[in-house]
């Protein structure tokens, strides 16, 4: 039988990369960390770490156990949160992961609504792009993941998604323009994350050209600054422009380029009371984000 506390030590070492950092994260002494590691190796009968210079590195067995241990601990934390929620919304906890522009727009409004309606409910917010947010959701680290999709693909197994809002995409340029991608076929382009880049490539392919991507960043403030400086053009969804609009850039709505923003949960309904309350607050806040054509 594996000891949960010792699993937490191994997972912390895998995440932080050192005994010192793991001790600080868990509020343990370094000798205590070493003791837990030794006991865990005795329990498993496997060498989990090895010395490398002044530090340590996980063995293959250690990495495997750390990965599985992270999933186990995540589900345990999720179970604790659900049990806490059933005690009542006045004593519960709910955890949310969301992508940056959602955190910069409607998610804080949702958290404020939840705090106003359920003052004793603890809410934690984490920043994560959709793939990582879904992994966190499956592992039990969060109860809700706010994600986006550009198409109407089927939901993943076990994932339930609730539509929060639809946002158009905009052509963003330094000079006033029309939403004609072909007019910028020879321009330098600025691209972001893999999903956004895929969407950009698909839009340009439909327009008959492949964009020449010269700059890559996921920072939507930096993207607009680059455009304003004349370094290139880009396409951005509505939320990044609502979160932080650079007044020096011009925007034009791109046709048939909608991004769907969803709240994802994992497992069979009904949702625990705290999760359901968060979903309602997200839906209300999402609906109140305003008209995107004004960005």
N, C-alpha and C positions, 0 to 999 in steps of 0.2 A: 504494500500500500504506500503510495507516494504521499509525502507530507506537503500540504499546500504552501506552507510558509517557505519551505525550501525551493519549491517550484518558483515562487515569486522572486527568490534570490537569483535563480538561474535566468529567468526571463529579464530581470533588471540588468544583469550583466550583459545579456545579448543585446539589449536596447541601448545601453549606455557605453558599452565597450570596455569597461574597466571595473575593478573591484571598488576603487575609491568612489567613482561616480555612482555605482549601485548602492554603496553604503550610505552615501548622502541622500539618494532618492528615497531609500527605505528607512532612513533614520536609524541605521544600525552602525555598530563599530566595525572596522575592518576585520578584526579577529572573529567577530560573530559571523560575518559573511563567509570567511574561510571555513569556519566550523560547519555552517549549513551546507556548503559545497561538499565538504568531506563526507558528511552524513548522507547527502543525496547520492554521491558516488557509491557509498556502501550499500544503500538501499537498492540501487539499480544494478550494481555489479559492473558498471561501465565507467571508463574514464571520460569525464565530461569536459574537462579543461586541461590545457597544457601551458607550461611556462614559455613565454616568448620575450627574451630580454628581461626587462623589469615588469612586464605586464603578463597577462594571460590571454589565451585565445580559446574559443570553444572548439572542441573536436567535432567530427561529423555527428557522432552520437549526441553530443551536447547541443548542437544546432537543431537536430531533429526533436529532441525533448523540449528545447526552448520554444520551438514553433508550436508544438502540440500543447505545451504548457500555457502559452499565451491564449490559445483558443479556450482551454479549460478554465483559466482564470477569468477570461472575459465572460463566459457563460455563467460562472459563479457570481460575478459582479452583477450580471443582468438579473439573475434569480433574486439576489438581494434587493435590487431596485424594485422588482415586481412585487416582492413580499412587502417591502416598505410602502409601496403605492397602495396595496390592499388594506393597509392599516388606516389609510385615509390621505387625501390630498394635502392635509395640513402637515403631514410628516414625511411625505414622499420625496423622491429624487427622480429627475428625468435628464437624460443626456442627449445632446444634439451635435451632429457634425454637419457642416455646410461649407460650400465653396465661397471664396473671398467676396465676390460681389453680392452674394446673398447676405453674408454677414455685414456688409457695408450698407445694406438697404433695409429690407423688410424683416430680417431675423431679429434684430434688436427690438423692433416694435412688437414682435410676437412675444419675446421674452418679457417685455414690460407689461403686456396684456396679461400674461400668465402670472406674473408677480402680483399684479393688482387684484386678480381674481382669487389667487391661492397664495397668500403671503408666506405660508410655511413650506411651500414646495421649492426645493432646491433645484436650480437649473444650471447645467454646465454646458458651455459652448466650445467646440473645437473646429479649427479650420482644416478642411480636407477637400481635395478635388474628388469628383464622383467615384472613380475606381477605388480610391483609398477609403472613402466614406462607406462604400458598400462592404469592403473588407472589414472595416470596424464594426459595421452593423451585424455582419454574419458572426464575427468573433464575440459579440456581446459587449463591446466597449461603449457603444452608444445605443440609444433606443430608437432614434429617428435620424435618418440621413437625408438632407436636402441636396438633391442632385439635379442635373439637367441632361436633356437629350435633344438631338436635332431631328430625330425621326420617331416613328411610332413602333419601335421594336417591341417584341414580347418581353414581359417581365422575367427576371431570373427566377429560378426555382426557389420557392419560399419567400420571395420578396413581393410585398404589396405596395403599390405606388398610388399616391393621391395627387391629382393635378392641383397645383397651387396657382400658377399663372402661365401665360404664354407671352413671350417677348419677341419683338421683331429684331432683325439684325440691321446694322447701319453701315454704309460705306463712310469711312472717316478720312477726310483729306484736309490739306492745309488751305486750299482754296475752295470757294463755293462750287458745288458740283451737282450733277444729277446722278441717280442710281444706275449708271451705265458702267458695268465692270469692264467692258471692252475698251472704253476710253482710257483705261489704266493698264492695258495689257503689257505695255513696255515699262511700266513703273517698277520701282523697288517696293517690295511688300514687307510688312511686319506681321509675324504670326505668333500665336501663343501655344497653349497646351495641345497635346496630340489630338484630342477630340475637336477642338476649335480649328486646328490646322486642317484636319480631314474635311471639316465642313467648308472651310475656305477653298480648299482644292476642288471639292465637288462643285461649288458655285462657279468657280472660274472655268472648270471643265465644261459645264453647261453653256458658259458664255464663249467657249471655243479657244481657250488659251490656258497655259500653265503659268501661274504667278512665279516671279523670280523673288524668292524669300531671302532677304538680305539680313534681317534682324529677327531674333527670337526672344520673347520674354512673356512671362505670365502676368506681369505687373501692368494692370490696365492704366495706371497713372503714367508709367514710363512709356507705354505704347502711344498715348496721346501726346506726350511731350516730344517723342520722336517725330510724330506726324507734324506737329506744330513747327518743329525745326526744319521741316522739309526733307527729312530722311526717307520718307516713303509714305505709303497709304496702307490702310488696314480695314478690316471689318470687325465690328464689335456688337455684341448684343446690347439690349437696352439697360440692363442692371448696372454694368460697369459705368455707363454714361450717367446714370442716376446717382451712383455712389460718389463719383468724382469727375465732374465735367470740366475739361480744359476749354476755356472760352475762346482759345485761339484756333480751334479746329472747327470744321464744318461737317455736318452729317446729312445723309440722305437715306431714307428707308429703302432697304433692298426687298424686292418682291419675292415671295415664296421662300423666305429664309427665317422661319420661326424657330425659336428655341423654347422647349417645354421645360418648365421648372416643376419638380415633383418632390413630395415628401415620402420617403420609403421607410417601411417597417419590415421586420422579419418575423415569421412565425404565423400561426393560425390566429384569426380573430376570435373573440373580441380583444381589443387592445387593453392593457392595464389602464386604470383611470388616469394616471399621470400622463401616460403617452397619448391617450385620447384627448386630454385637455391641451397638450402641446400641439397636436395636429389641428385642433380647432383654432387655436391662436395663430398658427402659421397660415391657415387658410384665410382667416380674417385679415391678417397683416398683408398677405400676398395680394388680396383683392383690393387693398387700399393703397397700392404703390403708385397709383396715378396713371395718367395717359402717357404712353411711351412716345407718342409723336412729339411731345413737348420737349424731349431731350435733344 
